[in-house]
Amino acid sequence: MSNGTLLLGWRNRWNRSLLRFIGRRVRAGVDIEDLAQETYLRLLRASDLRNVRNPQAYLLRVASHVVSEWRARQPPQDMLEVIDEETLVVEAPPELALEAEIWQASLDTALQEMSPVTRAVLLLKFRDNRRCSDIARDSRAH
């Protein structure tokens, strides 16, 4: 049995436990599913998972390492600045403003040529910052 087949079984059996495990170790707003995906990718690269005696413990141990490495890459909380809107205002050179207008016009044209469903998906993804899996799940529910 390949690592991929074994991991599919592990995911079906313990994914909820993995997501809860990761969720208890990271702050709110972090994409827990991304960290879980990284865990599965690391396990997929393992040489042979057939010899693992306690797969759930091994899965959570790898997830623990993924979370630790993720935390090490995060800036300390006291280093995070609050940026107000005035800080973000920057005067653009005229040629960049013209280029932005041209780009906006071509984007508007492309959006008008799309189907309403495609346009709605793009809005949910980029304007509302929704994940594709959530958009797909919600569209199946309607």
Backbone bond lengths (Angstrom), bond angles and torsions (degrees), N, CA, C in turn:
res aa  C-N    CA-C-N  psi(-1)  N-CA   C-N-CA  omega(-1)  CA-C   N-CA-C  phi
1 M - - - 1.452 - - 1.530 108.19 -
2 S 1.329 117.14 133.10 1.462 121.48 -177.33 1.527 110.92 -78.07
3 N 1.359 114.84 162.54 1.463 119.74 176.76 1.531 111.14 -58.62
4 G 1.331 115.82 -38.89 1.461 119.56 -179.28 1.525 111.88 -61.85
5 T 1.316 116.96 -43.01 1.464 120.77 178.69 1.520 110.74 -65.74
6 L 1.338 116.37 -43.65 1.461 120.04 177.83 1.535 110.96 -61.00
7 L 1.329 116.36 -44.59 1.462 119.95 -178.80 1.526 112.06 -64.46
8 L 1.310 116.95 -35.31 1.460 119.54 177.24 1.530 109.75 -61.41
9 G 1.319 116.58 -42.75 1.462 120.40 176.41 1.518 111.80 -64.37
10 W 1.331 116.46 -42.84 1.467 120.22 178.14 1.521 110.32 -60.96
11 R 1.336 115.77 -42.80 1.462 119.85 -178.81 1.521 110.61 -63.73
12 N 1.318 116.66 -44.54 1.466 119.94 179.53 1.534 111.19 -61.90
13 R 1.305 115.80 -34.65 1.466 120.08 -175.25 1.529 113.68 -86.16
14 W 1.352 118.14 -39.47 1.457 120.56 -169.51 1.529 115.33 -124.09
15 N 1.313 119.35 10.04 1.467 119.96 -176.80 1.524 112.36 -60.81
16 R 1.331 118.27 -42.12 1.473 120.11 179.36 1.524 110.46 -61.26
17 S 1.326 117.06 -41.59 1.472 120.48 177.78 1.521 110.35 -63.12
18 L 1.323 116.49 -41.06 1.464 121.03 179.79 1.531 110.32 -62.61
19 L 1.334 117.21 -46.03 1.462 120.53 -179.64 1.528 111.24 -62.74
20 R 1.328 117.72 -40.99 1.472 120.69 176.82 1.523 110.75 -64.70
21 F 1.339 116.63 -42.01 1.462 122.24 179.78 1.532 110.44 -58.76
22 I 1.327 115.95 -48.22 1.466 120.74 -179.90 1.527 109.99 -67.75
23 G 1.333 117.13 -42.67 1.460 121.50 -178.15 1.518 113.41 -58.97
24 R 1.335 117.44 -32.17 1.463 120.72 178.57 1.521 112.13 -75.54
25 R 1.323 117.83 -12.70 1.457 121.31 -174.56 1.519 115.00 -108.95
26 V 1.324 117.53 -4.87 1.469 120.35 179.53 1.520 109.50 -124.70
27 R 1.334 115.83 160.29 1.461 119.71 -179.14 1.525 110.89 -77.96
28 A 1.304 114.50 161.97 1.463 120.95 -179.35 1.524 110.09 -58.53
29 G 1.311 115.88 148.23 1.458 120.59 177.39 1.524 113.40 92.54
30 V 1.325 117.22 -10.96 1.458 120.52 179.16 1.521 107.85 -81.55
31 D 1.312 116.68 139.83 1.456 120.39 179.73 1.522 109.35 -77.42
32 I 1.303 115.80 95.52 1.460 122.99 -177.06 1.522 110.47 -61.23
33 E 1.327 116.74 -37.09 1.465 120.17 -179.07 1.529 111.43 -63.65
34 D 1.337 117.57 -33.69 1.468 119.83 176.73 1.528 110.71 -64.67
35 L 1.320 116.92 -41.15 1.470 119.91 179.06 1.535 110.42 -68.57
36 A 1.319 117.21 -36.18 1.469 120.23 175.85 1.526 110.04 -64.92
37 Q 1.323 116.59 -42.18 1.472 120.71 178.38 1.519 110.80 -60.24
38 E 1.334 116.85 -42.45 1.469 120.80 177.18 1.520 110.52 -60.77
39 T 1.325 116.93 -38.10 1.468 121.24 177.65 1.523 110.00 -60.99
40 Y 1.326 117.00 -48.18 1.471 120.23 179.82 1.533 111.59 -64.19
41 L 1.325 116.91 -37.72 1.471 119.34 178.74 1.525 111.23 -63.21
42 R 1.315 116.17 -40.98 1.468 118.65 177.94 1.519 111.30 -64.38
43 L 1.315 116.67 -41.32 1.465 120.11 178.91 1.525 110.97 -66.35
44 L 1.316 116.82 -33.77 1.461 120.53 179.01 1.525 111.35 -63.65
45 R 1.344 116.05 -30.30 1.464 120.33 179.69 1.529 113.04 -83.33
46 A 1.331 117.32 -5.19 1.470 120.19 179.48 1.524 109.45 -64.54
47 S 1.322 116.11 153.67 1.467 119.40 -176.01 1.525 112.34 -67.91
48 D 1.327 119.52 -47.84 1.457 121.00 -179.06 1.524 109.03 -157.77
49 L 1.310 116.18 115.78 1.466 120.75 -178.09 1.531 112.80 -90.42
50 R 1.336 117.13 -4.96 1.471 119.50 -178.58 1.519 112.53 -65.10
51 N 1.337 117.47 -24.06 1.457 120.65 -176.49 1.523 113.43 -90.06
52 V 1.318 117.93 1.79 1.464 121.32 -179.67 1.527 108.44 -72.84
53 R 1.346 115.59 122.40 1.472 120.30 -177.29 1.521 112.88 -76.58
54 N 1.339 117.14 -37.99 1.461 120.87 -178.60 1.529 107.89 -126.13
55 P 1.335 117.50 85.98 1.463 120.97 -173.70 1.527 114.28 -58.86
56 Q 1.333 118.38 -40.49 1.460 119.81 -178.31 1.525 110.86 -64.82
57 A 1.323 117.47 -42.75 1.468 120.58 178.33 1.526 110.43 -64.00
58 Y 1.329 116.67 -39.84 1.461 120.85 179.62 1.532 110.44 -65.26
59 L 1.331 116.15 -42.71 1.461 121.70 177.53 1.531 110.71 -58.06
60 L 1.324 116.69 -46.65 1.464 120.66 -179.06 1.524 111.64 -69.83
61 R 1.320 117.94 -31.44 1.464 121.29 178.00 1.531 109.73 -66.78
62 V 1.315 116.70 -43.86 1.467 120.25 177.95 1.529 109.31 -64.25
63 A 1.330 117.61 -41.37 1.468 121.30 177.83 1.524 110.62 -61.05
64 S 1.315 116.50 -37.84 1.462 120.55 178.04 1.526 110.80 -60.85
65 H 1.323 116.96 -41.40 1.467 121.05 177.37 1.532 110.91 -66.14
66 V 1.325 116.74 -40.60 1.474 120.78 178.99 1.529 109.59 -61.08
67 V 1.328 117.11 -45.39 1.469 121.04 -179.75 1.529 110.41 -65.16
68 S 1.325 117.12 -41.53 1.472 120.24 179.24 1.520 111.30 -61.18
69 E 1.317 117.04 -44.04 1.460 120.35 178.69 1.523 111.06 -66.98
70 W 1.338 117.27 -37.34 1.460 120.78 177.20 1.530 109.56 -62.19
71 R 1.325 116.82 -45.76 1.471 120.69 179.28 1.529 111.46 -60.38
72 A 1.330 117.40 -39.45 1.463 121.12 -178.62 1.531 111.39 -63.39
73 R 1.330 116.67 -27.63 1.465 120.50 179.78 1.521 113.16 -84.99
74 Q 1.337 118.20 -10.43 1.460 121.87 -177.48 1.523 110.64 -83.51
75 P 1.337 117.07 143.06 1.474 118.94 175.54 1.523 109.29 -69.64
76 P 1.328 117.06 149.30 1.467 119.40 176.78 1.530 109.86 -60.03
77 Q 1.329 116.26 147.88 1.465 120.83 -177.40 1.527 112.62 -57.15
78 D 1.322 117.31 -38.64 1.457 119.04 -177.24 1.525 112.17 -74.18
79 M 1.324 117.73 -9.86 1.467 121.11 178.80 1.536 111.25 -90.13
80 L 1.327 116.79 -13.49 1.459 119.41 -179.32 1.518 109.24 -73.67
81 E 1.311 116.82 128.38 1.460 121.92 -179.10 1.518 110.02 -98.87
82 V 1.299 114.87 150.55 1.450 120.10 170.85 1.527 106.11 -93.02
83 I 1.321 115.90 121.47 1.459 120.80 -177.45 1.513 107.80 -104.87
84 D 1.310 116.60 123.43 1.455 119.26 178.16 1.530 109.61 -89.36
85 E 1.311 116.25 168.80 1.464 121.05 -175.68 1.520 112.69 -61.62
86 E 1.325 118.25 -33.67 1.461 121.05 -178.71 1.523 111.18 -64.04
87 T 1.327 117.15 -32.40 1.456 121.42 179.72 1.528 110.42 -66.26
88 L 1.326 116.73 -30.60 1.455 120.97 -174.83 1.525 113.95 -84.11
89 V 1.319 118.74 -12.22 1.466 121.53 -178.27 1.525 109.12 -76.75
90 V 1.338 114.98 119.65 1.457 121.17 179.61 1.526 107.17 -132.03
91 E 1.289 116.19 133.73 1.468 121.03 179.19 1.526 108.61 -79.18
92 A 1.338 116.73 120.78 1.454 121.21 -179.03 1.523 110.04 -88.80
93 P 1.338 117.40 146.04 1.466 119.89 175.19 1.535 109.59 -62.83
94 P 1.352 117.94 150.69 1.470 121.72 -176.06 1.532 113.42 -55.48
95 E 1.338 117.68 -38.58 1.476 118.57 -178.55 1.526 111.82 -66.25
96 L 1.331 117.15 -33.43 1.467 119.84 176.66 1.521 110.80 -71.22
97 A 1.315 117.11 -36.57 1.461 120.46 178.03 1.530 110.31 -63.55
98 L 1.342 116.89 -42.14 1.462 120.99 178.19 1.531 110.39 -64.26
99 E 1.316 116.35 -44.35 1.465 120.55 178.39 1.532 110.57 -61.18
100 A 1.320 117.04 -39.56 1.468 121.12 178.72 1.525 110.83 -64.70
101 E 1.324 117.28 -39.26 1.464 121.02 178.54 1.526 110.78 -64.21
102 I 1.326 116.57 -43.24 1.472 121.10 179.24 1.528 109.87 -63.41
103 W 1.309 115.58 -44.58 1.460 120.59 -179.90 1.521 110.05 -63.17
104 Q 1.336 117.74 -42.20 1.468 122.17 179.31 1.525 110.63 -62.39
105 A 1.321 117.11 -40.57 1.461 120.56 179.39 1.523 110.95 -64.37
106 S 1.330 117.50 -42.07 1.470 119.61 178.94 1.528 111.04 -68.69
107 L 1.324 116.75 -33.96 1.460 120.57 176.37 1.525 110.38 -65.97
108 D 1.337 116.91 -44.33 1.465 121.03 178.08 1.531 110.96 -59.43
109 T 1.322 116.38 -41.73 1.469 120.56 178.61 1.526 110.60 -63.07
110 A 1.324 116.24 -46.26 1.467 120.07 179.79 1.527 111.18 -61.65
111 L 1.313 117.21 -40.65 1.469 120.34 179.03 1.521 111.36 -64.14
112 Q 1.330 117.16 -38.83 1.466 120.57 179.92 1.525 111.62 -66.99
113 E 1.333 117.40 -28.03 1.460 120.86 -178.94 1.533 112.17 -81.27
114 M 1.324 117.68 -12.43 1.468 121.47 -179.44 1.522 110.99 -80.41
115 S 1.319 114.49 157.97 1.462 119.08 174.46 1.529 108.71 -69.73
116 P 1.319 117.14 156.23 1.466 119.94 178.92 1.536 112.98 -57.76
117 V 1.316 117.34 -35.39 1.465 120.69 -179.94 1.527 110.52 -66.56
118 T 1.324 116.36 -45.70 1.465 120.24 179.29 1.523 110.67 -62.66
119 R 1.331 116.09 -42.55 1.463 120.45 178.01 1.530 110.74 -61.25
120 A 1.327 117.40 -41.30 1.467 121.53 -179.98 1.524 110.91 -64.75
121 V 1.331 117.05 -41.11 1.469 120.62 178.86 1.522 110.49 -63.06
122 L 1.332 116.94 -43.65 1.465 120.39 178.69 1.534 111.49 -62.27
123 L 1.313 116.78 -41.33 1.463 119.78 178.00 1.531 111.15 -63.03
124 L 1.322 116.51 -44.53 1.467 119.57 179.24 1.526 111.33 -63.26
125 K 1.319 116.16 -38.40 1.464 120.41 -178.39 1.527 111.78 -71.54
126 F 1.310 117.57 -51.93 1.463 120.25 -170.42 1.533 113.87 -94.14
127 R 1.316 118.09 -36.74 1.456 118.68 179.35 1.527 111.55 -80.73
128 D 1.363 115.71 -43.35 1.458 120.10 -176.00 1.529 112.73 -95.68
129 N 1.339 116.16 -1.80 1.476 121.89 176.65 1.529 112.03 57.77
130 R 1.332 116.89 40.02 1.462 121.54 179.23 1.521 109.69 -89.04
131 R 1.315 116.55 149.25 1.464 121.48 176.65 1.521 109.24 -79.96
132 C 1.324 115.68 148.51 1.466 120.79 -178.39 1.525 111.08 -58.71
133 S 1.327 117.28 -39.94 1.467 120.26 -179.41 1.529 111.08 -62.52
134 D 1.342 117.48 -36.88 1.467 120.78 178.38 1.520 111.17 -69.35
135 I 1.321 116.87 -40.80 1.465 121.33 179.01 1.530 109.20 -62.61
136 A 1.324 117.18 -45.01 1.466 121.31 -179.49 1.526 110.69 -63.68
137 R 1.330 116.59 -43.91 1.469 120.49 -179.53 1.536 110.09 -62.46
138 D 1.320 116.69 -44.95 1.460 120.57 -179.20 1.532 111.62 -66.06
139 S 1.332 117.24 -35.19 1.469 119.48 -179.56 1.531 110.68 -70.80
140 R 1.328 117.57 -31.63 1.469 120.30 176.75 1.525 110.84 -70.51
141 A 1.330 116.59 -29.98 1.464 120.82 -178.54 1.528 111.92 -71.94
142 H 1.339 116.28 -22.88 1.483 119.38 -178.38 1.456 111.21 -94.45
